[in-house]
Structures are given as C-alpha cells and as structure tokens.
Amino acid sequence: MNIYPYPKVLNMIRKMNKMRRSQRKVQKQLENAGFLVYFKPHTRWDKDIWNLFDGIAIKDGITYYLQVSSNQFHKMKPYEEFNAKYKVPILLFNVIDRKGIKEKKLI
C-alpha cells in the first residue's frame, strides 16, 4: 500500500530526493577539494538564491556560486548575464546517476 495516494506528491518527493542526492555528491567532491560548502534548503516557497543558485562555496577567500542540476545543464543565458553584471565565479554542475559529475565554470 502506498502511503502517498496522490501521484503528484510522490513524483515531487522523488524529484526532491534526486536533487538532494545530486547536491550531496557535489558537496562531497568540493569538500574533498578544500571548499567550505553551503546548500540552501529548498522549501515550497523559497527555492534558490536569487532564483539562480543552489548554494555557495568558499575557498581561499573567494566565494563561488553553485548550481547543481540533474541530467542536463540549465540554460546558460541567466548565468552569463549574472556573471557579466557582478563578475563573480560561478560553478555549474550536472550530476548524472551512474555516470558522474560534469562541471562548467564561469569566472
């Protein structure tokens, strides 16, 4: 018997679990590389930092903004515009189950 009678609720829970699993993989990789990492918890009403980033990482006094996605990278245009305006380093990660992590840097 399924404790969630509504398929939409079950689908939402699966997506959130996949997102958290992807973030944990990226966090582990960055912490092994010497970063201090913070991922903002998602709630129903408040999801991302400035509607763009999942978290922040700090290393050697430099703050990096993080975006983690599953299966494919998000569209680059909003990140390129943010980077052009504020000149901050951005790390974009794509986590694919059983294939590993791909990374893009905007500095």
N, C-alpha and C positions, 0 to 999 in steps of 0.2 A: 504494500500500500504506500502510495506517495504522500508525504506529509505536506507537499505544496500542491493543492488541487488546481492551481492556475498555471498553464504552460508559460505565460509571460513572466511570471515571478520566477519560475525555475530557470528560464533562459537568462534572466537578468542576473541571478545568482551565479550561474555558470560563467557568464562574462566577467563578473567582478572577481571570481576566483582565478580566472585565467589572467586578468590584469595584475592581481596581487602576486601570482606566481612569476609573471614576467618581471615585475618590479624587484622581487626578491633575488632573481638571477642577476639582474643588472647591479643591484646593491652589493651583492657578494663580490662580483667582479671588480667594482670600483673600490670597495673597501680593501680588497687584496692589493690594489694598486696604490693604496695610501690616501684615498679620499675620505672625507667626512661627508656622509650622505644622509639627506632627509627627503622622504617622500611624503607629500601632503595626503592625508587620508581623504578619500572621496566620500561624500555624503550625497544624499538625494539632491540637495540644493546647491552645494558648493563643491565643484569638482576639481578644477585646475587652478594653478597660479596664473592670474591674468588670462584665463581661458586658453593658455598655450602650453604650460609646463606642468609636469607631474611632480617634479622635485628640484632640489638644489644640492650641489656637491661643492665642497671646498677643498682645495689642495694648494699648499704653498702661498696662502693669502689670496688666491684667485677664486672667484665664485663662478661656477658653471651652472647653467640652467639645463635641466634634463627633461627629455620627452621620451617615454617608452611606449612602443606600440607592438601589437602582435600581428603577424602575417605580412604586413606591408607598412612602409613608411607613410606618415601623414603627408599631406600636400606641403611643399616646401615654401610657398609664397609667404604665408604669415610669419614664418621663422626668419626668412631672409629680410622681410620688412622690419621686424623687430631688431634684428642684428644690425641692419643699416642705420636705424634710428638711435640705438643705445650702445652699440659697439661692445657687446658682451659676448663671451664664449658660450656657445650652445652645443650640447651633445645630444644627438638623436639616436635612439636605439631601436632596433627591430628584433624582437625575440620570436624565433620560430621553434616550436616544440620539436625536439629530437634533431634539430639542425644547428642550433647555436644562436649566437648574437651577432648581428651586423651593426656597425656604428658609422655615423656621419658626424663630422664636426663642422660647425660654423664659427669662425673666430674673426 
